Amino acid sequence: VCFGARVTYLDEDDRPQTVRIVGCDEADLSRGEISIVSPVARALMGRTAGQEVEVRTPEGVKDILIQAIE
């Protein structure tokens, strides 16, 4: 996963989520675009499909599974 990538992952409830990692000034969650400094983007950076990663948020730690990277 790198800047500009579109990533599909399974959340803790096994629901697929697709996001694109963009700059801070471009982020718009309604379009599925998240900031590179967001907890999800930071957890995804440098990872590959099939990896499970921990996302640390103010609400706690969540595990997500990377399904696909475009």
Distance bins in CASP14 RR format, pairs under 12 A and 6 or more apart:
PFRMAT RR
TARGET T0000
AUTHOR 0000-0000-0000
RMODE 2
METHOD distances of the structure
MODEL  1
1 7 1 0 1 0 0 0 0 0 0 0 0
1 8 0 0 0 0 0 1 0 0 0 0 0
1 9 0 0 0 0 1 0 0 0 0 0 0
1 19 0 0 0 0 0 1 0 0 0 0 0
1 20 0 0 0 0 0 1 0 0 0 0 0
1 21 1 0 0 1 0 0 0 0 0 0 0
1 34 0 0 0 0 0 1 0 0 0 0 0
1 36 0 0 0 0 0 1 0 0 0 0 0
1 40 0 0 0 0 0 1 0 0 0 0 0
1 41 0 0 0 0 1 0 0 0 0 0 0
1 42 0 0 0 0 0 1 0 0 0 0 0
1 43 0 0 0 0 1 0 0 0 0 0 0
1 44 1 0 1 0 0 0 0 0 0 0 0
1 45 1 0 1 0 0 0 0 0 0 0 0
1 46 1 0 1 0 0 0 0 0 0 0 0
1 47 1 0 1 0 0 0 0 0 0 0 0
1 48 1 0 0 1 0 0 0 0 0 0 0
1 49 0 0 0 0 1 0 0 0 0 0 0
1 50 0 0 0 0 0 1 0 0 0 0 0
1 51 0 0 0 0 1 0 0 0 0 0 0
1 53 0 0 0 0 1 0 0 0 0 0 0
1 64 0 0 0 0 0 1 0 0 0 0 0
1 66 1 0 0 1 0 0 0 0 0 0 0
1 67 0 0 0 0 0 1 0 0 0 0 0
1 68 0 0 0 0 0 1 0 0 0 0 0
1 69 1 0 1 0 0 0 0 0 0 0 0
1 70 0 0 0 0 0 1 0 0 0 0 0
2 20 0 0 0 0 0 1 0 0 0 0 0
2 21 1 0 0 1 0 0 0 0 0 0 0
2 22 0 0 0 0 0 1 0 0 0 0 0
2 36 0 0 0 0 1 0 0 0 0 0 0
2 41 0 0 0 0 0 1 0 0 0 0 0
2 44 0 0 0 0 1 0 0 0 0 0 0
2 45 1 0 0 1 0 0 0 0 0 0 0
2 46 1 0 0 1 0 0 0 0 0 0 0
2 47 0 0 0 0 1 0 0 0 0 0 0
2 48 0 0 0 0 0 1 0 0 0 0 0
2 69 0 0 0 0 1 0 0 0 0 0 0
2 70 0 0 0 0 0 1 0 0 0 0 0
3 20 0 0 0 0 1 0 0 0 0 0 0
3 21 1 0 1 0 0 0 0 0 0 0 0
3 22 1 0 0 1 0 0 0 0 0 0 0
3 23 1 0 0 1 0 0 0 0 0 0 0
3 24 0 0 0 0 0 1 0 0 0 0 0
3 26 0 0 0 0 0 1 0 0 0 0 0
3 33 0 0 0 0 0 1 0 0 0 0 0
3 34 0 0 0 0 0 1 0 0 0 0 0
3 35 0 0 0 0 0 1 0 0 0 0 0
3 36 1 0 1 0 0 0 0 0 0 0 0
3 37 0 0 0 0 0 1 0 0 0 0 0
3 41 0 0 0 0 1 0 0 0 0 0 0
3 42 0 0 0 0 0 1 0 0 0 0 0
3 44 0 0 0 0 0 1 0 0 0 0 0
3 45 1 0 0 1 0 0 0 0 0 0 0
3 46 0 0 0 0 0 1 0 0 0 0 0
4 19 0 0 0 0 0 1 0 0 0 0 0
4 20 1 0 0 1 0 0 0 0 0 0 0
4 21 1 0 1 0 0 0 0 0 0 0 0
4 22 1 0 0 1 0 0 0 0 0 0 0
4 23 0 0 0 0 1 0 0 0 0 0 0
4 26 0 0 0 0 1 0 0 0 0 0 0
4 27 0 0 0 0 0 1 0 0 0 0 0
4 32 0 0 0 0 0 1 0 0 0 0 0
4 33 0 0 0 0 1 0 0 0 0 0 0
4 34 0 0 0 0 0 1 0 0 0 0 0
4 35 0 0 0 0 0 1 0 0 0 0 0
4 36 0 0 0 0 1 0 0 0 0 0 0
4 41 0 0 0 0 1 0 0 0 0 0 0
4 44 0 0 0 0 0 1 0 0 0 0 0
4 45 0 0 0 0 0 1 0 0 0 0 0
4 69 0 0 0 0 0 1 0 0 0 0 0
4 70 0 0 0 0 1 0 0 0 0 0 0
5 18 0 0 0 0 0 1 0 0 0 0 0
5 19 0 0 0 0 1 0 0 0 0 0 0
5 20 1 0 0 1 0 0 0 0 0 0 0
5 21 1 0 1 0 0 0 0 0 0 0 0
5 22 0 0 0 0 1 0 0 0 0 0 0
5 33 0 0 0 0 0 1 0 0 0 0 0
5 34 0 0 0 0 0 1 0 0 0 0 0
5 36 0 0 0 0 0 1 0 0 0 0 0
5 41 0 0 0 0 1 0 0 0 0 0 0
5 44 1 0 0 1 0 0 0 0 0 0 0
5 45 0 0 0 0 1 0 0 0 0 0 0
5 46 0 0 0 0 1 0 0 0 0 0 0
5 47 0 0 0 0 0 1 0 0 0 0 0
5 48 0 0 0 0 0 1 0 0 0 0 0
5 49 0 0 0 0 0 1 0 0 0 0 0
5 66 0 0 0 0 0 1 0 0 0 0 0
5 68 0 0 0 0 0 1 0 0 0 0 0
5 69 1 0 1 0 0 0 0 0 0 0 0
5 70 1 0 0 1 0 0 0 0 0 0 0
6 17 0 0 0 0 0 1 0 0 0 0 0
6 18 1 0 0 1 0 0 0 0 0 0 0
6 19 1 0 0 1 0 0 0 0 0 0 0
6 20 1 0 1 0 0 0 0 0 0 0 0
6 21 0 0 0 0 1 0 0 0 0 0 0
6 22 0 0 0 0 0 1 0 0 0 0 0
6 31 0 0 0 0 0 1 0 0 0 0 0
6 32 0 0 0 0 1 0 0 0 0 0 0
6 33 0 0 0 0 1 0 0 0 0 0 0
6 34 0 0 0 0 0 1 0 0 0 0 0
6 41 0 0 0 0 0 1 0 0 0 0 0
6 44 0 0 0 0 0 1 0 0 0 0 0
6 66 0 0 0 0 0 1 0 0 0 0 0
6 67 0 0 0 0 0 1 0 0 0 0 0
6 68 0 0 0 0 1 0 0 0 0 0 0
6 69 1 0 0 1 0 0 0 0 0 0 0
6 70 1 0 1 0 0 0 0 0 0 0 0
7 16 0 0 0 0 0 1 0 0 0 0 0
7 17 0 0 0 0 1 0 0 0 0 0 0
7 18 1 0 0 1 0 0 0 0 0 0 0
7 19 1 0 1 0 0 0 0 0 0 0 0
7 20 1 0 0 1 0 0 0 0 0 0 0
7 21 1 0 0 1 0 0 0 0 0 0 0
7 22 0 0 0 0 0 1 0 0 0 0 0
7 32 0 0 0 0 0 1 0 0 0 0 0
7 33 0 0 0 0 0 1 0 0 0 0 0
7 34 0 0 0 0 1 0 0 0 0 0 0
7 40 0 0 0 0 1 0 0 0 0 0 0
7 41 0 0 0 0 1 0 0 0 0 0 0
7 43 0 0 0 0 0 1 0 0 0 0 0
7 44 1 0 1 0 0 0 0 0 0 0 0
7 45 0 0 0 0 1 0 0 0 0 0 0
7 46 0 0 0 0 0 1 0 0 0 0 0
7 47 0 0 0 0 1 0 0 0 0 0 0
7 48 0 0 0 0 0 1 0 0 0 0 0
7 49 0 0 0 0 1 0 0 0 0 0 0
7 50 0 0 0 0 0 1 0 0 0 0 0
7 51 0 0 0 0 0 1 0 0 0 0 0
7 53 0 0 0 0 0 1 0 0 0 0 0
7 64 0 0 0 0 1 0 0 0 0 0 0
7 65 0 0 0 0 0 1 0 0 0 0 0
7 66 1 0 0 1 0 0 0 0 0 0 0
7 67 0 0 0 0 1 0 0 0 0 0 0
7 68 1 0 0 1 0 0 0 0 0 0 0
7 69 1 0 1 0 0 0 0 0 0 0 0
7 70 1 0 0 1 0 0 0 0 0 0 0
8 15 0 0 0 0 0 1 0 0 0 0 0
8 16 1 0 1 0 0 0 0 0 0 0 0
8 17 1 0 0 1 0 0 0 0 0 0 0
8 18 1 0 1 0 0 0 0 0 0 0 0
8 19 0 0 0 0 1 0 0 0 0 0 0
8 20 0 0 0 0 0 1 0 0 0 0 0
8 32 0 0 0 0 0 1 0 0 0 0 0
8 44 0 0 0 0 0 1 0 0 0 0 0
8 49 0 0 0 0 1 0 0 0 0 0 0
8 50 0 0 0 0 0 1 0 0 0 0 0
8 64 0 0 0 0 0 1 0 0 0 0 0
8 65 0 0 0 0 1 0 0 0 0 0 0
8 66 1 0 0 1 0 0 0 0 0 0 0
8 67 1 0 1 0 0 0 0 0 0 0 0
8 68 1 0 1 0 0 0 0 0 0 0 0
8 69 1 0 0 1 0 0 0 0 0 0 0
8 70 0 0 0 0 1 0 0 0 0 0 0
9 15 0 0 0 0 1 0 0 0 0 0 0
9 16 1 0 0 1 0 0 0 0 0 0 0
9 17 1 0 1 0 0 0 0 0 0 0 0
9 18 0 0 0 0 1 0 0 0 0 0 0
9 19 1 0 0 1 0 0 0 0 0 0 0
9 21 0 0 0 0 0 1 0 0 0 0 0
9 34 0 0 0 0 0 1 0 0 0 0 0
9 40 0 0 0 0 1 0 0 0 0 0 0
9 41 0 0 0 0 0 1 0 0 0 0 0
9 43 0 0 0 0 1 0 0 0 0 0 0
9 44 1 0 0 1 0 0 0 0 0 0 0
9 47 0 0 0 0 1 0 0 0 0 0 0
9 48 0 0 0 0 0 1 0 0 0 0 0
9 49 0 0 0 0 1 0 0 0 0 0 0
9 50 0 0 0 0 1 0 0 0 0 0 0
9 51 0 0 0 0 1 0 0 0 0 0 0
9 52 0 0 0 0 1 0 0 0 0 0 0
9 53 0 0 0 0 1 0 0 0 0 0 0
9 55 0 0 0 0 1 0 0 0 0 0 0
9 62 0 0 0 0 0 1 0 0 0 0 0
9 63 0 0 0 0 0 1 0 0 0 0 0
9 64 1 0 1 0 0 0 0 0 0 0 0
9 65 1 0 0 1 0 0 0 0 0 0 0
9 66 1 0 1 0 0 0 0 0 0 0 0
9 67 1 0 1 0 0 0 0 0 0 0 0
9 68 0 0 0 0 1 0 0 0 0 0 0
9 69 0 0 0 0 1 0 0 0 0 0 0
10 16 1 0 1 0 0 0 0 0 0 0 0
10 17 1 0 0 1 0 0 0 0 0 0 0
10 18 0 0 0 0 0 1 0 0 0 0 0
10 49 0 0 0 0 0 1 0 0 0 0 0
10 50 0 0 0 0 1 0 0 0 0 0 0
10 51 0 0 0 0 0 1 0 0 0 0 0
10 52 0 0 0 0 1 0 0 0 0 0 0
10 53 0 0 0 0 0 1 0 0 0 0 0
10 62 0 0 0 0 0 1 0 0 0 0 0
10 63 0 0 0 0 1 0 0 0 0 0 0
10 64 1 0 0 1 0 0 0 0 0 0 0
10 65 1 0 1 0 0 0 0 0 0 0 0
10 66 0 0 0 0 1 0 0 0 0 0 0
10 67 1 0 0 1 0 0 0 0 0 0 0
10 68 0 0 0 0 0 1 0 0 0 0 0
11 17 1 0 1 0 0 0 0 0 0 0 0
11 18 0 0 0 0 0 1 0 0 0 0 0
11 19 0 0 0 0 0 1 0 0 0 0 0
11 40 0 0 0 0 1 0 0 0 0 0 0
11 52 0 0 0 0 0 1 0 0 0 0 0
11 53 0 0 0 0 0 1 0 0 0 0 0
11 55 0 0 0 0 1 0 0 0 0 0 0
11 57 0 0 0 0 0 1 0 0 0 0 0
11 62 1 0 0 1 0 0 0 0 0 0 0
11 63 0 0 0 0 1 0 0 0 0 0 0
11 64 1 0 1 0 0 0 0 0 0 0 0
11 65 0 0 0 0 1 0 0 0 0 0 0
11 66 0 0 0 0 0 1 0 0 0 0 0
11 67 0 0 0 0 0 1 0 0 0 0 0
12 52 0 0 0 0 0 1 0 0 0 0 0
12 54 0 0 0 0 0 1 0 0 0 0 0
12 55 0 0 0 0 1 0 0 0 0 0 0
12 57 0 0 0 0 0 1 0 0 0 0 0
12 59 0 0 0 0 0 1 0 0 0 0 0
12 60 0 0 0 0 0 1 0 0 0 0 0
12 61 0 0 0 0 0 1 0 0 0 0 0
12 62 1 0 1 0 0 0 0 0 0 0 0
12 63 1 0 0 1 0 0 0 0 0 0 0
12 64 1 0 0 1 0 0 0 0 0 0 0
12 65 0 0 0 0 1 0 0 0 0 0 0
13 62 0 0 0 0 0 1 0 0 0 0 0
13 63 0 0 0 0 0 1 0 0 0 0 0
13 64 0 0 0 0 0 1 0 0 0 0 0
13 65 0 0 0 0 0 1 0 0 0 0 0
14 63 0 0 0 0 0 1 0 0 0 0 0
14 64 0 0 0 0 0 1 0 0 0 0 0
14 65 0 0 0 0 1 0 0 0 0 0 0
14 67 0 0 0 0 0 1 0 0 0 0 0
15 64 0 0 0 0 0 1 0 0 0 0 0
15 65 0 0 0 0 0 1 0 0 0 0 0
15 67 0 0 0 0 0 1 0 0 0 0 0
16 64 0 0 0 0 0 1 0 0 0 0 0
16 65 0 0 0 0 1 0 0 0 0 0 0
16 66 0 0 0 0 0 1 0 0 0 0 0
16 67 1 0 0 1 0 0 0 0 0 0 0
16 68 0 0 0 0 1 0 0 0 0 0 0
17 29 0 0 0 0 0 1 0 0 0 0 0
17 32 0 0 0 0 1 0 0 0 0 0 0
17 34 0 0 0 0 1 0 0 0 0 0 0
17 40 0 0 0 0 1 0 0 0 0 0 0
17 44 0 0 0 0 0 1 0 0 0 0 0
17 55 0 0 0 0 0 1 0 0 0 0 0
17 62 0 0 0 0 0 1 0 0 0 0 0
17 64 1 0 0 1 0 0 0 0 0 0 0
17 65 0 0 0 0 0 1 0 0 0 0 0
17 66 0 0 0 0 0 1 0 0 0 0 0
17 67 0 0 0 0 1 0 0 0 0 0 0
17 68 0 0 0 0 0 1 0 0 0 0 0
18 29 0 0 0 0 0 1 0 0 0 0 0
18 31 0 0 0 0 0 1 0 0 0 0 0
18 32 1 0 0 1 0 0 0 0 0 0 0
18 33 0 0 0 0 0 1 0 0 0 0 0
18 34 0 0 0 0 0 1 0 0 0 0 0
18 40 0 0 0 0 0 1 0 0 0 0 0
18 44 0 0 0 0 0 1 0 0 0 0 0
18 66 0 0 0 0 0 1 0 0 0 0 0
18 67 0 0 0 0 1 0 0 0 0 0 0
18 68 0 0 0 0 1 0 0 0 0 0 0
18 69 0 0 0 0 0 1 0 0 0 0 0
18 70 0 0 0 0 1 0 0 0 0 0 0
19 27 0 0 0 0 1 0 0 0 0 0 0
19 28 0 0 0 0 0 1 0 0 0 0 0
19 29 0 0 0 0 1 0 0 0 0 0 0
19 30 0 0 0 0 0 1 0 0 0 0 0
19 31 0 0 0 0 1 0 0 0 0 0 0
19 32 1 0 1 0 0 0 0 0 0 0 0
19 33 1 0 0 1 0 0 0 0 0 0 0
19 34 1 0 1 0 0 0 0 0 0 0 0
19 35 0 0 0 0 0 1 0 0 0 0 0
19 36 0 0 0 0 0 1 0 0 0 0 0
19 38 0 0 0 0 1 0 0 0 0 0 0
19 39 0 0 0 0 0 1 0 0 0 0 0
19 40 1 0 0 1 0 0 0 0 0 0 0
19 41 1 0 0 1 0 0 0 0 0 0 0
19 43 0 0 0 0 0 1 0 0 0 0 0
19 44 0 0 0 0 1 0 0 0 0 0 0
19 55 0 0 0 0 0 1 0 0 0 0 0
19 64 0 0 0 0 0 1 0 0 0 0 0
19 66 0 0 0 0 0 1 0 0 0 0 0
19 67 0 0 0 0 0 1 0 0 0 0 0
19 68 0 0 0 0 0 1 0 0 0 0 0
19 69 0 0 0 0 0 1 0 0 0 0 0
19 70 0 0 0 0 0 1 0 0 0 0 0
20 26 0 0 0 0 1 0 0 0 0 0 0
20 27 0 0 0 0 1 0 0 0 0 0 0
20 28 0 0 0 0 1 0 0 0 0 0 0
20 29 0 0 0 0 0 1 0 0 0 0 0
20 31 0 0 0 0 1 0 0 0 0 0 0
20 32 1 0 0 1 0 0 0 0 0 0 0
20 33 1 0 1 0 0 0 0 0 0 0 0
20 34 1 0 0 1 0 0 0 0 0 0 0
20 35 0 0 0 0 0 1 0 0 0 0 0
20 36 0 0 0 0 0 1 0 0 0 0 0
20 38 0 0 0 0 0 1 0 0 0 0 0
20 40 0 0 0 0 0 1 0 0 0 0 0
20 41 0 0 0 0 1 0 0 0 0 0 0
20 44 0 0 0 0 0 1 0 0 0 0 0
20 69 0 0 0 0 0 1 0 0 0 0 0
20 70 0 0 0 0 1 0 0 0 0 0 0
21 27 0 0 0 0 1 0 0 0 0 0 0
21 32 0 0 0 0 0 1 0 0 0 0 0
21 33 1 0 0 1 0 0 0 0 0 0 0
21 34 1 0 0 1 0 0 0 0 0 0 0
21 35 1 0 0 1 0 0 0 0 0 0 0
21 36 1 0 1 0 0 0 0 0 0 0 0
21 37 0 0 0 0 1 0 0 0 0 0 0
21 38 0 0 0 0 1 0 0 0 0 0 0
21 40 0 0 0 0 1 0 0 0 0 0 0
21 41 1 0 1 0 0 0 0 0 0 0 0
21 42 0 0 0 0 1 0 0 0 0 0 0
21 43 0 0 0 0 0 1 0 0 0 0 0
21 44 1 0 0 1 0 0 0 0 0 0 0
21 45 1 0 0 1 0 0 0 0 0 0 0
21 46 0 0 0 0 0 1 0 0 0 0 0
21 47 0 0 0 0 0 1 0 0 0 0 0
21 69 0 0 0 0 0 1 0 0 0 0 0
21 70 0 0 0 0 0 1 0 0 0 0 0
22 28 0 0 0 0 1 0 0 0 0 0 0
22 29 0 0 0 0 0 1 0 0 0 0 0
22 31 0 0 0 0 1 0 0 0 0 0 0
22 32 0 0 0 0 1 0 0 0 0 0 0
22 33 1 0 1 0 0 0 0 0 0 0 0
22 34 1 0 0 1 0 0 0 0 0 0 0
22 35 1 0 0 1 0 0 0 0 0 0 0
22 36 1 0 0 1 0 0 0 0 0 0 0
22 37 0 0 0 0 0 1 0 0 0 0 0
22 38 0 0 0 0 1 0 0 0 0 0 0
22 41 0 0 0 0 1 0 0 0 0 0 0
23 33 0 0 0 0 1 0 0 0 0 0 0
23 34 0 0 0 0 1 0 0 0 0 0 0
23 35 1 0 1 0 0 0 0 0 0 0 0
23 36 1 0 1 0 0 0 0 0 0 0 0
23 37 0 0 0 0 1 0 0 0 0 0 0
23 38 0 0 0 0 1 0 0 0 0 0 0
23 41 0 0 0 0 1 0 0 0 0 0 0
24 33 0 0 0 0 0 1 0 0 0 0 0
24 34 0 0 0 0 0 1 0 0 0 0 0
24 35 1 0 1 0 0 0 0 0 0 0 0
24 36 1 0 0 1 0 0 0 0 0 0 0
24 37 1 0 0 1 0 0 0 0 0 0 0
24 38 0 0 0 0 1 0 0 0 0 0 0
24 41 0 0 0 0 0 1 0 0 0 0 0
25 33 0 0 0 0 0 1 0 0 0 0 0
25 35 0 0 0 0 1 0 0 0 0 0 0
25 36 0 0 0 0 0 1 0 0 0 0 0
25 37 0 0 0 0 0 1 0 0 0 0 0
26 32 0 0 0 0 0 1 0 0 0 0 0
26 33 1 0 0 1 0 0 0 0 0 0 0
26 34 0 0 0 0 1 0 0 0 0 0 0
26 35 1 0 0 1 0 0 0 0 0 0 0
26 36 0 0 0 0 1 0 0 0 0 0 0
26 41 0 0 0 0 0 1 0 0 0 0 0
27 33 1 0 1 0 0 0 0 0 0 0 0
27 34 1 0 1 0 0 0 0 0 0 0 0
27 35 1 1 0 0 0 0 0 0 0 0 0
27 36 0 0 0 0 1 0 0 0 0 0 0
27 37 0 0 0 0 1 0 0 0 0 0 0
27 38 1 0 0 1 0 0 0 0 0 0 0
27 40 0 0 0 0 0 1 0 0 0 0 0
27 41 0 0 0 0 1 0 0 0 0 0 0
28 34 0 0 0 0 1 0 0 0 0 0 0
28 35 0 0 0 0 1 0 0 0 0 0 0
29 35 0 0 0 0 1 0 0 0 0 0 0
29 38 0 0 0 0 1 0 0 0 0 0 0
29 40 0 0 0 0 0 1 0 0 0 0 0
29 41 0 0 0 0 0 1 0 0 0 0 0
32 38 0 0 0 0 0 1 0 0 0 0 0
32 40 0 0 0 0 0 1 0 0 0 0 0
32 41 0 0 0 0 0 1 0 0 0 0 0
33 40 0 0 0 0 0 1 0 0 0 0 0
33 41 0 0 0 0 0 1 0 0 0 0 0
34 40 1 0 1 0 0 0 0 0 0 0 0
34 41 1 0 1 0 0 0 0 0 0 0 0
34 42 0 0 0 0 0 1 0 0 0 0 0
34 43 0 0 0 0 0 1 0 0 0 0 0
34 44 0 0 0 0 1 0 0 0 0 0 0
34 45 0 0 0 0 0 1 0 0 0 0 0
34 55 0 0 0 0 0 1 0 0 0 0 0
35 41 1 0 0 1 0 0 0 0 0 0 0
35 42 0 0 0 0 1 0 0 0 0 0 0
35 45 0 0 0 0 0 1 0 0 0 0 0
36 42 1 0 0 1 0 0 0 0 0 0 0
36 43 0 0 0 0 0 1 0 0 0 0 0
36 44 0 0 0 0 1 0 0 0 0 0 0
36 45 1 0 0 1 0 0 0 0 0 0 0
36 46 0 0 0 0 0 1 0 0 0 0 0
37 43 0 0 0 0 0 1 0 0 0 0 0
37 45 0 0 0 0 0 1 0 0 0 0 0
38 44 0 0 0 0 1 0 0 0 0 0 0
38 45 0 0 0 0 0 1 0 0 0 0 0
38 55 0 0 0 0 1 0 0 0 0 0 0
38 56 0 0 0 0 0 1 0 0 0 0 0
38 57 0 0 0 0 1 0 0 0 0 0 0
38 58 0 0 0 0 0 1 0 0 0 0 0
39 45 0 0 0 0 0 1 0 0 0 0 0
39 53 0 0 0 0 0 1 0 0 0 0 0
39 54 0 0 0 0 1 0 0 0 0 0 0
39 55 1 0 1 0 0 0 0 0 0 0 0
39 56 1 0 1 0 0 0 0 0 0 0 0
39 57 1 0 1 0 0 0 0 0 0 0 0
39 58 0 0 0 0 1 0 0 0 0 0 0
39 59 0 0 0 0 1 0 0 0 0 0 0
39 60 0 0 0 0 1 0 0 0 0 0 0
39 61 0 0 0 0 1 0 0 0 0 0 0
39 62 0 0 0 0 1 0 0 0 0 0 0
39 64 0 0 0 0 0 1 0 0 0 0 0
40 47 0 0 0 0 0 1 0 0 0 0 0
40 53 0 0 0 0 1 0 0 0 0 0 0
40 54 0 0 0 0 0 1 0 0 0 0 0
40 55 1 0 1 0 0 0 0 0 0 0 0
40 56 0 0 0 0 0 1 0 0 0 0 0
40 57 0 0 0 0 1 0 0 0 0 0 0
40 62 0 0 0 0 1 0 0 0 0 0 0
40 63 0 0 0 0 0 1 0 0 0 0 0
40 64 1 0 0 1 0 0 0 0 0 0 0
40 66 0 0 0 0 0 1 0 0 0 0 0
41 47 0 0 0 0 0 1 0 0 0 0 0
41 53 0 0 0 0 0 1 0 0 0 0 0
41 55 0 0 0 0 1 0 0 0 0 0 0
41 64 0 0 0 0 0 1 0 0 0 0 0
42 53 0 0 0 0 1 0 0 0 0 0 0
42 54 0 0 0 0 0 1 0 0 0 0 0
42 55 0 0 0 0 1 0 0 0 0 0 0
42 56 0 0 0 0 1 0 0 0 0 0 0
42 57 0 0 0 0 0 1 0 0 0 0 0
43 51 0 0 0 0 0 1 0 0 0 0 0
43 52 0 0 0 0 0 1 0 0 0 0 0
43 53 1 0 1 0 0 0 0 0 0 0 0
43 54 1 0 0 1 0 0 0 0 0 0 0
43 55 1 0 1 0 0 0 0 0 0 0 0
43 56 1 0 0 1 0 0 0 0 0 0 0
43 57 0 0 0 0 1 0 0 0 0 0 0
43 61 0 0 0 0 1 0 0 0 0 0 0
43 62 0 0 0 0 1 0 0 0 0 0 0
43 63 0 0 0 0 1 0 0 0 0 0 0
43 64 1 0 0 1 0 0 0 0 0 0 0
43 65 0 0 0 0 0 1 0 0 0 0 0
43 66 0 0 0 0 1 0 0 0 0 0 0
44 50 0 0 0 0 0 1 0 0 0 0 0
44 51 0 0 0 0 1 0 0 0 0 0 0
44 52 0 0 0 0 0 1 0 0 0 0 0
44 53 1 0 0 1 0 0 0 0 0 0 0
44 54 0 0 0 0 0 1 0 0 0 0 0
44 55 0 0 0 0 1 0 0 0 0 0 0
44 64 0 0 0 0 1 0 0 0 0 0 0
44 65 0 0 0 0 0 1 0 0 0 0 0
44 66 1 0 0 1 0 0 0 0 0 0 0
44 67 0 0 0 0 0 1 0 0 0 0 0
44 68 0 0 0 0 0 1 0 0 0 0 0
44 69 0 0 0 0 1 0 0 0 0 0 0
45 51 0 0 0 0 0 1 0 0 0 0 0
45 53 0 0 0 0 1 0 0 0 0 0 0
45 55 0 0 0 0 0 1 0 0 0 0 0
45 66 0 0 0 0 0 1 0 0 0 0 0
45 69 0 0 0 0 0 1 0 0 0 0 0
46 53 0 0 0 0 1 0 0 0 0 0 0
46 66 0 0 0 0 0 1 0 0 0 0 0
46 69 0 0 0 0 1 0 0 0 0 0 0
47 53 1 0 1 0 0 0 0 0 0 0 0
47 54 0 0 0 0 0 1 0 0 0 0 0
47 55 0 0 0 0 0 1 0 0 0 0 0
47 64 0 0 0 0 1 0 0 0 0 0 0
47 65 0 0 0 0 0 1 0 0 0 0 0
47 66 1 0 1 0 0 0 0 0 0 0 0
47 67 0 0 0 0 0 1 0 0 0 0 0
47 69 0 0 0 0 1 0 0 0 0 0 0
48 65 0 0 0 0 0 1 0 0 0 0 0
48 66 1 0 0 1 0 0 0 0 0 0 0
48 67 0 0 0 0 0 1 0 0 0 0 0
48 68 0 0 0 0 0 1 0 0 0 0 0
48 69 1 0 0 1 0 0 0 0 0 0 0
49 65 0 0 0 0 1 0 0 0 0 0 0
49 66 1 0 1 0 0 0 0 0 0 0 0
49 67 1 0 0 1 0 0 0 0 0 0 0
49 68 1 0 1 0 0 0 0 0 0 0 0
49 69 1 0 1 0 0 0 0 0 0 0 0
49 70 0 0 0 0 0 1 0 0 0 0 0
50 64 0 0 0 0 0 1 0 0 0 0 0
50 65 1 0 0 1 0 0 0 0 0 0 0
50 66 1 0 1 0 0 0 0 0 0 0 0
50 67 1 0 0 1 0 0 0 0 0 0 0
50 68 0 0 0 0 1 0 0 0 0 0 0
50 69 0 0 0 0 1 0 0 0 0 0 0
51 63 0 0 0 0 0 1 0 0 0 0 0
51 64 0 0 0 0 1 0 0 0 0 0 0
51 65 1 0 0 1 0 0 0 0 0 0 0
51 66 1 0 1 0 0 0 0 0 0 0 0
51 67 0 0 0 0 0 1 0 0 0 0 0
51 68 0 0 0 0 0 1 0 0 0 0 0
51 69 0 0 0 0 0 1 0 0 0 0 0
52 62 0 0 0 0 0 1 0 0 0 0 0
52 63 1 0 1 0 0 0 0 0 0 0 0
52 64 1 0 0 1 0 0 0 0 0 0 0
52 65 1 0 1 0 0 0 0 0 0 0 0
52 66 1 0 0 1 0 0 0 0 0 0 0
52 67 0 0 0 0 0 1 0 0 0 0 0
53 61 0 0 0 0 0 1 0 0 0 0 0
53 62 0 0 0 0 1 0 0 0 0 0 0
53 63 1 0 0 1 0 0 0 0 0 0 0
53 64 1 0 1 0 0 0 0 0 0 0 0
53 65 0 0 0 0 1 0 0 0 0 0 0
53 66 1 0 0 1 0 0 0 0 0 0 0
54 60 0 0 0 0 1 0 0 0 0 0 0
54 61 1 0 1 0 0 0 0 0 0 0 0
54 62 1 0 0 1 0 0 0 0 0 0 0
54 63 1 0 1 0 0 0 0 0 0 0 0
54 64 0 0 0 0 1 0 0 0 0 0 0
54 65 0 0 0 0 0 1 0 0 0 0 0
55 61 1 0 0 1 0 0 0 0 0 0 0
55 62 1 0 1 0 0 0 0 0 0 0 0
55 63 1 0 0 1 0 0 0 0 0 0 0
55 64 1 0 1 0 0 0 0 0 0 0 0
55 65 0 0 0 0 0 1 0 0 0 0 0
55 66 0 0 0 0 0 1 0 0 0 0 0
56 62 0 0 0 0 1 0 0 0 0 0 0
56 63 0 0 0 0 0 1 0 0 0 0 0
56 64 0 0 0 0 0 1 0 0 0 0 0
57 63 0 0 0 0 0 1 0 0 0 0 0
57 64 0 0 0 0 0 1 0 0 0 0 0
END
